[in-house]
Amino acid sequence: MTARDLAGYRVVAVHAHPDDEAITTGGAIADLTERGADVLVVTCTLGEEGEVIGEPYQHLVADEADQLGGFRIQELERSLAAMGARGQFLGGAGRFRDSGMAGSPASRHPRAFVNSGDAAVETLAAIYEAERPHLVLTYGPDGGYGHPDHVRAHEIAHLAAERVAVPRILWAVRLAAETSALLPAEAPTGWRLPEPGELDGVERADVAVPLSEAAYSAKVEAMRAHATQLWIADGRVSDVNPHAALAAGPVVYYALSNLIVQPIQRVEYYKLGAGLPLGDGATLLAGIDR
């Protein structure tokens, strides 16, 4: 049984869309909750502008039925349950809308998250005030891979922390060299391997979080919950994913709607964004008193 050595610690993860919490921070969240920490995932939009992978729910997308956001609520709920975390939408479900990729007409929507201004900052600051987190997890200034909503989530996470002090903010990253080394030799049928430099990545990080078997399994299941957004290459099918895919390699693999193979890594990495410094070999909450 895992020691509940982090009981009493509170963590808030600030994410742009449903599925970001699982893909970027799912292992750390599962590790934290397994060890007794209380983790709240704040999701800023419903992900209404997302693409849909697979045929069964294609017509939910924004320019057809525009029902994808509501559908993704239940995907997020299953993901949070897999990680053992609580969840809250920023301002309530649907308060801010997915802005789409850079240059998208969706960015002109009156509720687009990129136009959320001080309202989003105030709302997140109120959550910080209520939660009093010891740690905030989010993205770096580029949002990880440049998505405007990820950039905005980074901005409000830091601006809200200027109003309600947070001991430490960490940015989720992945190491480019490790990601490349973990790729399989061949992609599953219908998928493809990434081109050199096509995936996001950095050269170094400040904190490494090795995932236990339980935390890794929880991350995979949390990602699997977002079945309209990504597929896991483990040979399984579902009502959302009718196409089995299997990739051989040292880890489990997944793909978004572009069907580019990516590894689900057994170590998550973070950079210090603000707050108390980290020493060599530090953990996420090292040096922070309960």
PEJO-V326282 format. One record per residue. SS is DSSP state (h for helix, s for strand, l for the rest). PSI is psi as a letter, one per 30 degrees, with the letter a starting at -180 (none if undefined). NEAR is the number of other C-alpha atoms within 10 Angstrom. Layout:
# PEJO-V326282
<<SS	PSI	NEAR> <SS	PSI	NEAR>>
This chain:
# PEJO-V326282
<<l	k	5> <l	k	10> <l	k	9> <l	i	13> <l	f	12> <l	g	17> <l	k	15> <l	f	12> <l	k	21> <s	k	21> <s	k	25> <s	k	26> <s	k	23> <s	j	26> <s	l	29> <l	e	30> <l	l	25> <l	k	30> <l	f	27> <h	e	20> <h	e	28> <h	e	27> <h	e	19> <h	e	25> <h	g	23> <h	e	29> <h	e	29> <h	e	27> <h	e	29> <h	e	28> <h	e	25> <h	e	26> <h	e	22> <h	e	22> <l	g	17> <l	f	18> <l	l	21> <s	k	21> <s	k	25> <s	k	22> <s	j	22> <s	j	25> <s	k	26> <l	f	29> <l	l	28> <l	f	25> <l	h	29> <l	f	25> <l	g	23> <l	l	22> <l	l	19> <l	k	20> <l	k	20> <l	l	18> <l	e	13> <l	e	13> <l	g	16> <h	e	15> <h	g	15> <h	f	21> <l	l	18> <l	e	16> <l	g	10> <l	c	10> <l	f	10> <l	h	14> <l	g	16> <h	e	23> <h	e	24> <h	e	15> <h	e	17> <h	f	23> <h	e	18> <h	f	14> <h	e	21> <h	e	24> <h	e	17> <h	e	18> <h	e	27> <h	e	29> <h	e	16> <h	e	22> <h	f	30> <l	g	22> <l	l	23> <s	l	15> <s	l	18> <s	k	14> <s	k	21> <l	j	23> <l	g	18> <l	l	13> <l	k	16> <l	f	17> <l	e	16> <l	k	24> <s	k	27> <l	k	25> <l	f	28> <l	l	21> <l	l	15> <l	k	12> <l	f	10> <l	k	12> <h	f	10> <h	f	20> <h	f	20> <h	f	14> <l	k	15> <l	f	13> <l	g	17> <s	k	18> <h	e	26> <h	f	23> <h	g	18> <l	f	16> <h	b	11> <h	f	12> <h	e	12> <h	e	24> <h	e	22> <h	e	16> <h	e	16> <h	e	26> <h	e	23> <h	e	15> <h	e	20> <h	e	22> <h	e	16> <h	e	10> <h	e	15> <l	h	18> <l	k	24> <l	f	21> <s	k	21> <s	k	26> <s	k	28> <s	a	32> <l	l	30> <l	a	23> <l	f	16> <l	g	14> <l	g	22> <l	e	20> <l	g	15> <l	f	14> <l	k	15> <h	e	22> <h	e	27> <h	e	25> <h	e	21> <h	e	24> <h	e	28> <h	e	25> <h	e	19> <h	f	23> <h	e	26> <h	e	22> <h	e	17> <h	e	22> <h	f	22> <h	f	12> <h	e	15> <l	j	18> <l	k	16> <l	k	21> <l	e	19> <s	k	24> <s	k	28> <s	k	22> <s	k	24> <s	k	21> <s	l	26> <l	k	23> <s	k	17> <h	e	15> <h	e	12> <h	e	15> <h	e	16> <h	e	16> <h	f	10> <l	f	17> <l	k	22> <l	l	19> <l	e	10> <l	k	13> <l	l	21> <l	l	20> <l	k	11> <l	f	9> <l	l	18> <s	l	15> <l	l	17> <l	k	15> <l	l	8> <l	k	7> <l	g	9> <l	e	9> <l	k	15> <l	l	13> <l	l	17> <s	l	14> <l	e	10> <l	l	14> <l	l	16> <l	f	20> <s	k	23> <s	k	17> <s	j	17> <s	k	16> <l	k	20> <l	l	15> <h	e	11> <h	e	14> <h	e	23> <h	e	24> <h	e	19> <h	e	25> <h	e	31> <h	e	23> <h	e	20> <h	e	28> <h	e	31> <h	e	22> <l	f	24> <l	i	25> <l	f	21> <l	f	26> <l	f	22> <l	l	23> <s	k	28> <s	k	26> <l	i	23> <s	g	14> <l	g	11> <l	l	13> <l	l	14> <l	a	10> <l	f	11> <l	e	18> <l	j	19> <l	g	12> <l	j	16> <l	k	15> <l	k	20> <s	k	16> <l	k	23> <l	k	15> <l	a	13> <l	f	14> <l	a	15> <s	k	22> <s	l	26> <s	l	23> <s	k	20> <l	a	17> <l	f	15> <l	f	11> <l	h	18> <s	k	19> <l	k	24> <s	k	24> <s	k	22> <s	j	24> <l	l	22> <l	f	18> <s	k	17> <s	k	21> <s	k	23> <s	k	27> <s	k	22> <s	k	19> <s	e	21> <s	l	15> <s	a	14> <l	k	16> <l	l	14> <l	k	17> <l	l	11> <l	k	7> <l	g	11> <l	l	14> <l	l	14> <l	e	25> <l	g	19> <l	k	13> <l	g	14> <l	k	13> <l	k	9> <l	none	11>>
